[in-house]
Amino acid sequence: MLNRILVPYHLDEYLPDLDVPVGPNTTVTADLAGEDVWSRIAVLSAAVAEAVHRAPRPLVVSGDCLTALGTVTGLQRAGLDPAVVWFDAHGDVQTLETTASGYPGGLSLRLLCGYRTDLVADPIGLRPVPEERAVLVDARDLDPPEADYLATAPLRHVAVAGLGPEVLPDGPIYLHVDLDVLDSADVPGLRFPASGGPSRDAVAAALSRVVGTGRVCAIGLACTWRPGHDAATAVGADIVEAVGAWG
């Protein structure tokens, strides 16, 4: 049985009306007092880690990708050492030195793999995931510094159609799905729309291949849209069913 955990935030912004495709059993909120956005994100990530630690088979639904830091921390506290399979239209491998926008969510995967552990990992007790145990799926919308990084990093970068058993890392898997991986024409209200993406059928099939390994230990769904556009309905039943098959 899935433990469906809702984290109704985008970064440090509380979104009580965030529409999500999977109803929760538990909702995580936190008092996000802090001097800067990173300290507030660390507080929320710690709350997510505690919820995941207590919940077998966690499905974490949130408004951004940084929730993954707390999810992986919770899995580690539970005695697991998860690899990461990360579906996203974007690379999420920026650094503070390379980001042009300064958007914290654009650093999510890079932070998970050990960049600037002082920002979130150290405060919440996250052990970074080695880059060679991470797979980035799609990431069709890359900034030049991200493309340069991925050209030489141990982290693997594959298309949705290219995600086969030979690409998947060994051991337990944290499966992260930013739903903006779908073509932006199919998902209204996205914060960072990217055209030219894969179809729902292609993404659902790829998710099923990962879930079918029997090694998924947690799933994160990042609903990276603005509330009020009914985006959760637009995502489609096939995506929900592919994720729900894990339960």
N, C-alpha and C positions, 0 to 999 in steps of 0.2 A: 504494500500500500504506500502510495506517495504521501509525503508530508509537504503540503503546498504552503510555502512561506512567502507572503507578500511584503515587499519593502517599498512602500509608496513614496519614493523620493526620486528626484533627478538631482544628482550631486547632493547638496545640502538643502535643497528646496523640497518641502513637504508637499505631496500631491495627493490629497485625499480623494480626488475624483479621477485618478488615473485609471483608464479602462484597460483591463488585462484579459487575455484569452483563457485563463485558468483560474477558477475561484480558489481562494486561500482557506487553509485550516487555521493559520496563524498569521498575524500581522505584526511586523517589527517596527517600532518607533523608538526614538531616542531624543533626549534633550541635547540639542546640538550646540551647546555653548562652546565657544572657542574663538581664538583670535583671528584665525584665517581659515580658508576653505579646507586646507589639508588636515588641520586638527579636527575640524568638524566631520570630515569624511572618515577619519580614523575612529572617531567615537561611534559613528553609525556602523562602520565595518566591524568593530568589536561586538556590537549588539547582534549583527548578523552571524558572526562566528559563534556566539553563544547559542543562538537559536539552531544553527546547523549542527553543532556539537551534540545537542540534545535530541535531534530528530534523525532517525534512520531514513534513508531514501529521500533526501531533501530535494525538492524542486523549488528553486528560489526565483521569484518573479519580481522585477524591479524596473525602474525607469532609466537606468544607465548601466554601464559595464563595470564600474568600479566595485559594485557589490561582489564581484568575483573574488576580490581580495579577502573579504570576510568569509565567503563560502569555503574557499580553499583552506583558510585558517581553521575553520570549524572541522573540516574533514581531517586535517592533520592532528587536531586535538583528539579526534576519535580514533587515532592510530593508523590512519591511512596515509599513503604517499602518492597522491594523484598526479598523473600527467594531465595535460590540457589539450582539448580539441576545441578551437575557437572559431565559430562562424561569425562573420562580420563583413559588411560592405567596405569597412575601413580597416586600416592596419592596426590602429591603437598601439603603435610602437614609437610614438613621439617621445621626446625628452623635453625637459624644461629649456634646454639649450637649442632645440630644433623647432619647437612648435611656433608657428606663426600666429595662431589664434589664442594661445594660452589656455585652451579648453582642457580641463583636467581629465575628462573621459578619454581624450586622445592618447593618454599615457597608460591606459589600463593594463594591457597585456605586457608592456615593457616593465611596469611596476611589479606585476606578478612574477616576472622572470628575474627580478633582482636589481632593477634600476632604482637608485635613491631610496634605499630601505628605510632611511630616517623619516620619510614622509608618512608612510602608513604601515609598512611591514613590521618595523621594529616596535612601534607602539602597540600593535595588536598581536605580536608574536608569530607572524607569518614567516615560514621558511620558504624562500624563493624557489620556484619551480625551475630546474635547469632548462636552458633554452632548447637543448636537444630533445627534451621530453614534451615539447609544445608543437602543435600543428595549427597553423593559421589557414582558414578555409575561405576562399573567395578574395576578400580584400582588394576589390577592383578599383577602389578610389584611394590611391596612395599619394602622399606628398613626396617630393623628391628625396628629402632626408630619410623617409621611411623606406622607399625603394632602395636607396643606397645601403641601408642597414640590412634589409632582407636579402640583398644580393650576396652577403658574406656571412650572415649569422647562422648558427647551428639550427635555429628555429626553422621548421619546414613551412613552406608556403605552397598551397595547392588550390586548384579550382574545385568547385563543388563536384563536378563530374569526375575529377581525378582522385577523390577520396576513397581509396580502397583499403583492404586489410593490410597491404604491405606498407602503407603510409602511417597507419595508426601506431602510436607509442605503446610500449609494453605496460602491463600493470593496470591498476584501476584508473579510470578516466573521469575527469570533470568535463562535462560537455556544456560549453557555453554558446548560446545562440542569441546574438543581437539580431532582432527581427528585421532590422534594416538591410540584412543580407538579401532579402527579397527585392525584386525590382521595385523601384520607388513608385512606378505607375500602379502597383497593386496595393500599396499601403499609404493611406492618406495621413497627413499631419506629421510626417517624419521630421525630426529636428535637423538631420543632415541627410537629405535624400540623395541617392546615387542611382542614376539610370543605368540601363544595360545589364541588370542583374538576372540571376537565374529564376526560373519559374517556381511556383509553389511545389509542383510535382517533383522537380529536380532536387529542391532542398529537402522535401519530405523523404525522398528516397535515400539521400545521403545521410540524413539523421537516422533513418531506419538501419542503415548499414552500421552505424556506430552503436546504436542501442542493441543491435543484434549480436554484438560481440559478447554480451553478458557481463561486460567489465565496467559499465558506467556506474559510478558511485554517487553522482549528483548531477543535476542539470540546472543551469541558470538561463532564464529567459529575460532578455533585456528589451523592454517595451519602450524603445527610444523615440516615442512620438509625444506630441502635445495632447493633453486631454481635450475631449470635445469633438473628435473627428471620427469616432466609431472605428478606430483602426483595429481594435482587438477582433471585431467581427470580420474585417477585411482580410485578416491574416489567413483564414481558411481552416476548415476542419481537418484537412489532411496533415497540416503541420501539428495541430493539437493532438491528433491521433498518433502521429509518429512519436511525439514526446510521451504521450500517455501510455504507449505500449511498454514503456519502461516499468510502469507500475503494475 
